[in-house]
Amino acid sequence: MENQGSVAIPETILHHTVLSDRAPVRAIFGDFILDVGRRELSRGEAALHVSRKALQLLELILRAAPDAVSKEQAYKHLWGDVFVEETNIANLISEIRNALGDDSRNPRLIRTLYRFGYRFDGKVEWDNVEKEEHASHGIRAWLVWSSREFSLTPGENVIGRDPQAKVAIDSAAISRRHARLTIGENAIVEDLGSKNGTFVGGERITGPVEIHDGDTVAFGSVLVLFRMLIDTGTTLTEMRPLT
């Protein structure tokens, strides 16, 4: 007799295709990066401790977005036809939420669908790592505020008063999620509906604006210096002289 707390998934149930360990891809969502090939979840430059099963489940949910993943799909992907306790999937979801700082009672990212499964409610972008590394090879970017420096990573970097922001600036003039700075072949800054606005070259921006090494950007009244250096293959060269 089967245990009532166990679930067996028929072979006929379809599940989302997830890339193999060698697939050179990663998911970028908010301040987080899920590197599939390296099996690593990180926030900024800090790696987060998450179990292998939790990473597999997170990848499955991210790949399905904006659609939901049923519990049957999750069980089939993680354990195949092996009988497992029903609480296992809930424990993995709890582990994922703890790593992402998500609240089960007021979720921002991982939403539970009663008696069905789970859905990712944020915005996720999938990048080919080889392409990304080629495009951003040798690029280093950072912000300078007063005597502090904030390193920027490839992809999206949120600037704000929120302690969980990639660039967390403790100033009442800055909104919790004030602006977003995306680093790739170019650097793009975009205001996130802040109260006091974002300014480039003294002009308040109303959409995405490209910035360059040596540009000054104001988040409200907080003025920062943007630096971006690129390695041409021999020596590290500034993209534009700093004045």
C-alpha positions in Angstrom: 0.0 0.0 0.0 1.3 3.5 -0.9 2.0 6.0 1.8 -0.6 8.7 1.9 2.2 11.3 2.3 3.9 10.2 -0.9 3.3 11.1 -4.5 3.9 9.1 -7.7 3.9 10.9 -11.0 2.8 9.1 -14.2 5.1 9.0 -17.1 2.5 10.7 -19.2 2.7 14.0 -17.4 4.7 16.6 -19.4 7.1 18.9 -17.7 9.1 21.9 -18.7 12.5 21.3 -20.4 15.4 22.5 -18.3 18.9 22.7 -19.6 21.7 20.4 -18.6 24.5 21.2 -16.2 26.7 22.1 -19.2 24.3 24.6 -20.6 26.0 28.0 -20.7 23.0 30.1 -19.5 21.9 32.1 -16.5 18.8 33.8 -15.3 18.9 37.4 -14.2 16.0 38.6 -12.1 16.2 41.7 -9.9 19.5 41.6 -8.0 19.9 37.9 -8.4 21.6 35.7 -10.9 21.0 32.0 -11.3 24.0 30.4 -13.1 22.7 27.1 -14.5 26.1 25.7 -15.6 27.8 26.6 -12.3 24.7 25.6 -10.2 25.0 28.8 -8.3 22.6 31.5 -7.0 24.1 34.8 -6.3 23.2 38.3 -5.3 25.6 40.8 -6.7 29.0 39.3 -6.1 27.9 37.2 -3.1 27.0 33.5 -3.6 24.0 32.3 -1.7 23.9 28.9 0.0 21.1 26.9 -1.7 20.8 23.2 -2.0 21.0 21.4 -5.4 17.3 20.4 -5.4 16.2 24.0 -4.5 18.3 25.3 -7.4 16.7 22.8 -9.8 13.2 23.8 -8.6 14.0 27.5 -8.9 15.3 27.1 -12.4 12.1 25.1 -13.3 9.9 27.9 -12.0 11.9 30.6 -13.6 11.8 28.9 -17.0 8.0 28.5 -16.8 7.4 32.2 -16.1 5.0 33.8 -16.5 3.2 30.4 -16.5 2.8 28.4 -13.3 4.5 25.1 -12.5 2.2 22.4 -11.0 3.3 20.3 -8.1 3.2 17.2 -10.4 5.6 18.8 -12.8 8.0 19.8 -10.0 7.9 16.3 -8.5 8.5 14.6 -11.9 11.4 16.9 -12.7 13.1 16.6 -9.3 12.5 12.9 -8.4 11.1 11.1 -11.4 9.0 8.1 -10.3 10.6 7.9 -6.9 8.1 8.2 -4.0 8.8 11.3 -1.8 7.0 13.0 1.0 4.7 15.8 0.0 6.4 18.2 2.4 9.7 18.0 0.4 8.5 20.4 -2.2 7.2 22.9 0.4 10.5 22.7 2.2 12.4 23.5 -1.0 10.1 26.5 -1.7 10.7 27.8 1.8 14.5 27.4 1.2 14.2 29.4 -2.1 12.2 32.1 -0.4 14.7 32.5 2.4 17.5 32.9 -0.1 15.6 35.5 -2.1 14.3 37.3 1.0 10.7 36.6 -0.1 7.8 36.5 2.3 5.3 33.6 1.9 2.5 35.8 3.3 3.2 38.7 1.0 5.3 37.2 -1.8 7.1 39.4 -4.4 8.7 36.6 -6.4 7.5 33.1 -5.7 3.7 32.8 -5.4 1.9 29.8 -4.1 -1.2 28.8 -6.1 -3.5 26.9 -3.7 -3.7 23.2 -4.4 -1.9 23.6 -7.7 1.7 24.7 -7.6 3.9 27.8 -7.8 4.5 30.8 -10.1 7.3 33.3 -10.5 5.8 36.9 -10.5 8.9 38.9 -11.2 10.8 39.7 -14.5 13.4 37.2 -15.6 15.9 37.4 -18.4 17.9 34.5 -19.7 21.4 35.2 -21.0 23.8 33.0 -22.8 26.9 33.2 -20.6 29.4 32.7 -23.4 27.8 35.6 -25.3 27.6 37.7 -22.2 31.2 37.0 -21.2 32.3 37.8 -24.7 30.4 41.0 -24.8 31.5 42.2 -21.4 35.1 40.7 -21.4 37.4 42.9 -19.5 34.7 45.4 -18.5 34.7 46.8 -15.0 32.1 49.3 -13.8 31.4 51.0 -10.5 29.9 54.0 -8.8 31.8 56.5 -6.6 29.8 58.3 -3.9 31.8 60.4 -1.5 34.6 58.0 -0.3 32.7 54.8 -1.1 32.8 52.7 -4.2 30.0 50.3 -5.4 30.9 47.6 -7.8 28.4 47.0 -10.6 27.8 43.6 -12.2 26.8 42.6 -15.7 23.0 42.9 -16.1 20.7 44.9 -13.9 21.9 46.8 -10.8 19.2 48.5 -8.7 20.2 51.7 -6.8 18.1 52.7 -3.8 17.7 53.1 -0.1 16.6 49.5 0.3 19.4 47.6 2.1 18.8 44.8 -0.3 19.5 46.9 -3.4 22.7 46.2 -5.3 23.8 49.8 -4.6 22.3 50.6 -1.2 22.7 54.3 -0.4 21.3 55.4 3.0 19.9 58.8 2.2 16.4 60.2 2.7 16.7 61.8 -0.8 16.7 58.4 -2.5 13.7 56.1 -3.0 13.9 52.5 -1.8 14.1 51.4 -5.4 15.3 54.6 -7.1 16.9 53.7 -10.4 18.3 50.8 -12.4 21.7 50.7 -14.1 22.2 48.0 -16.6 25.8 47.0 -17.6 26.5 45.3 -20.9 28.2 46.5 -24.0 26.8 49.9 -23.0 25.7 51.3 -19.7 22.1 52.3 -19.4 20.5 54.1 -16.5 16.7 54.3 -15.9 14.6 55.9 -13.2 12.2 53.5 -11.4 9.5 56.1 -10.7 11.4 57.7 -7.8 10.0 60.7 -6.0 13.0 63.0 -6.5 14.1 61.8 -10.0 17.3 60.7 -11.6 19.5 63.3 -13.4 22.2 62.8 -16.1 24.2 65.9 -17.0 21.9 68.0 -14.9 18.8 66.9 -16.9 16.1 64.8 -15.3 15.6 61.6 -17.3 12.3 60.3 -18.4 13.4 57.0 -20.0 16.5 54.8 -20.4 19.7 56.9 -21.0 23.1 55.7 -22.0 26.0 56.9 -19.8 29.7 56.7 -20.2 32.9 56.6 -18.0 33.3 59.9 -16.2 29.6 60.9 -16.3 27.9 62.2 -13.1 24.5 60.9 -12.2 22.3 62.4 -9.5 19.8 60.2 -7.7 17.7 63.0 -6.1 20.3 65.2 -4.5 22.8 62.4 -4.2 25.5 62.9 -6.8 27.7 59.9 -7.9 30.4 59.4 -10.4 30.1 56.6 -12.9 33.3 54.7 -13.9 33.6 52.1 -16.6 36.9 50.7 -17.9 37.3 48.2 -20.7 40.2 45.9 -21.5 41.1 46.2 -25.2 43.1 43.0 -25.1 46.4 44.3 -24.0 46.1 47.1 -21.5 43.2 48.4 -19.4 42.0 51.6 -21.1 39.5 54.2 -19.9 36.5 54.6 -22.2 36.5 58.3 -21.6 39.0 60.5 -19.6 37.8 61.5 -16.2 37.8 65.3 -15.8 
